[in-house]
């Protein structure tokens, strides 16, 4: 039971990290210092997509699922949990590159907006 809870907690952390990568730039409106954490997270998120890497949380989650007697999953977190909702056919390199572009564009827009708001204020 404990190993399953750890695996489930890793899924939640993984999802929160993805949300932070995508939308964390908006938090700069309130806490500018957060850019010190957010920019490296964006770089990692974009590199994972552009270079078709697996996040280290994926094998770690699989390890804890197997320790709990559950079957792990193949592929990455995005493939297993998110892409199935958006792209039922699966994650292809071109889709992954597209996701990387989305990460970069969303964050360029968010940081641009934060900088614009800062200049206007």
Protein Blocks (a to p, Z undefined) as FASTA:
>chain_A
ZZmmmmmmmmmmmmmmmmmmmmmmmmmmmmmmlmmmmmmmmmmmmmmmmnopacfklmmm
mmmmmmnopacdedjfklmmmmmmmmmnbpcfklmmmmmmmmmmmmmmmmmmmmmmmmmZ
Z
